Amino acid sequence: MALKNLEDLLSGDVSGRYVLVRSDLNVPLDGETITDDGRVRAALPTLKRLAEAGAKVVVTAHLGRPKGEPDPKFSLAPVAAKLTELLGVDVPLAGDLVGESAKATVAGLTDGQVALLENVRFDARETSKVEAERQELAAELAALVPGGAFVSDGFGVVHRKQASVYEIARALPAYAGGLVLAEVEVLKKLTEDLARPYVVVLGGAKVSDKLGVIANLLTKVDRLLIGGGMAYTFLKAQGHEVGNSLLQEDQLDQVRGFLAEAEKRGVELILPVDVLAATGFAADAEFDVVDATAIPADRMGLDIGPKSRELFAGKLADAATVFWNGPMGVFEFESFSGGTRAVAEALVESDAFTVVGGGDSAAAVRQLGLPEDGFSHISTGGGASLEYLEGKELPGVAVLGEND
């Protein structure tokens, strides 16, 4: 499916034309301080291209999970300030989404200027399960930009049928932004044009978050490496003691099924062989390195151990394609960041096509100070990437293909 994209839009004259851009600016905040501006930086190329072409650029985005009404702690004010800093020009923030402030802000735009509307999730219609309500909000957004076009550039939300992602693409001439286009091309390489061996590394807290993707990947990968909190459910399913480690008892039968399926298909499913077993969940918790099959009853695993790091790096060494989603331990605590660092460094050293699947994995790369250009691609959308790899259609991408 060929998508109309930013180049198609810019091949015409957009000077003085309104362009509504859906970006993914859902950044982590500590109070009003952005702790990782990766998503803001990823949004810049599309915004710059449009502004330099003279478009009047109106950006919509969400932040956090407000309950469908304004909430100061989820205001996009810190994002507007960061955009102003990075673009080097003032980016005004409308005080609402489609109200009087938004109308005045948009009407006041000059050619080549960028403005940001307040958090799209302050309006309950954005995420409504009722299509007519989403369509109503999309119509109001479209009315803000008469004669305008829509550019979908928030890959982190294209797996959702939401007003500013899906319905708006039917209300205005719609185009894929550079970021969305790049992400789709990368995902095609992971599914349609694979170089083997294909190795997937999955981490993070819960098996339940990745049931569908594990089931689908077992039909495609050569090796599956499991770390992070989810590894303990796999270890328990094999009959091992996991102490106070994160465990999803209700997923044990499902995981036993995965282990059997991997064996049947000849997929190497690699689990940690040692872990850092800590006295509690804290940055300064005492810990010992123990065999993964012998975690003391009063300890919890917070990272994969040194032997596991070596094992995982070895299993990545000859890979031709690697997808990594989810940290190997509690990387936010320095003492328990070594496993995640070891996997990331193995990918940096690899000659493979390496994709970091957004979310915590991308945040870890930046927090650990690793070179972003050491990876073939760092995704901005963990959930969207996983759903694509699960074999699901991404509504926010599919709708762009409807636009002839």
PyMOL commands that set and color helices and strands:
alter all, ss='L'
color gray80, all
select helices_A, chain A and resi 6-10+38-52+72-74+77-87+100-107+120-122+124-127+131-144+155-157+163-171+178-191+208-217+231-237+249-265+306-316+334-336+338-349+359-367+372-374+382-389+395-402
alter helices_A, ss='H'
color red, helices_A
select strands_A, chain A and resi 18-22+29-30+33-34+56-60+114-116+149-152+174-176+198-202+223-226+268-270+274-278+287-291+300-304+321-325+353-356+377-378
alter strands_A, ss='S'
color yellow, strands_A
deselect
rebuild
show_as cartoon
